[in-house]
């Protein structure tokens, strides 16, 4: 099994990208994104670094 590259290099980059996409989301997805942001914001940088965040197409090939 090959090691995958983490899609977002920093917590700040991930939060910025989600926030930038919020205006273009449907209301239900916007709610989910807001809940996700609150969970990400609660992490320290070291806690974030312990987790791998991948683009969906890298996790679920289609």
C-alpha positions as CSV (number, residue, x, y, z in Angstrom):
1,X,0.0,0.0,0.0
2,X,1.5,3.3,-1.0
3,X,1.6,6.3,1.4
4,X,-0.8,9.1,0.3
5,X,0.1,12.7,0.5
6,X,-1.9,14.8,2.8
7,X,-4.1,17.2,0.7
8,X,-3.9,20.2,3.0
9,X,-0.5,21.1,4.4
10,X,-1.9,23.2,7.2
11,X,-5.0,23.7,9.3
12,X,-5.1,27.3,8.2
13,X,-5.2,26.3,4.5
14,X,-8.0,23.8,5.1
15,X,-10.1,26.4,7.0
16,X,-9.4,29.0,4.4
17,X,-10.5,26.8,1.6
18,X,-13.7,25.7,3.3
19,X,-14.6,29.3,4.2
20,X,-14.0,30.4,0.6
21,X,-16.4,27.7,-0.6
22,X,-19.2,28.5,1.8
23,X,-21.0,31.1,-0.3
24,X,-21.3,28.5,-3.2
25,X,-22.7,25.7,-1.1
26,X,-26.3,24.6,-0.7
27,X,-27.7,25.4,2.7
28,X,-27.5,21.8,4.0
29,X,-23.9,21.4,2.9
30,X,-23.1,24.8,4.4
31,X,-24.4,23.6,7.8
32,X,-22.2,20.5,7.5
33,X,-19.2,22.7,6.6
34,X,-19.8,25.0,9.5
35,X,-19.9,22.0,11.9
36,X,-16.7,20.7,10.4
37,X,-15.0,24.1,10.8
38,X,-15.9,24.2,14.4
39,X,-14.3,20.8,14.9
40,X,-11.2,21.8,13.0
41,X,-10.9,25.1,14.9
42,X,-11.0,23.2,18.2
43,X,-7.8,21.3,17.2
44,X,-4.3,22.5,18.0
45,X,-1.8,22.5,15.1
46,X,-0.2,19.4,16.5
47,X,-3.5,17.6,16.8
48,X,-4.3,18.6,13.2
49,X,-0.9,17.3,12.0
50,X,-1.7,13.9,13.5
51,X,-4.7,13.5,11.2
52,X,-4.5,13.0,7.5
53,X,-6.9,15.0,5.3
54,X,-7.2,13.8,1.7
55,X,-9.2,15.0,-1.3
56,X,-12.3,12.8,-1.7
57,X,-11.1,11.5,-5.1
58,X,-8.0,10.2,-3.5
59,X,-10.0,8.2,-0.9
60,X,-12.9,7.1,-3.0
61,X,-11.7,6.5,-6.6
62,X,-14.5,6.7,-9.0
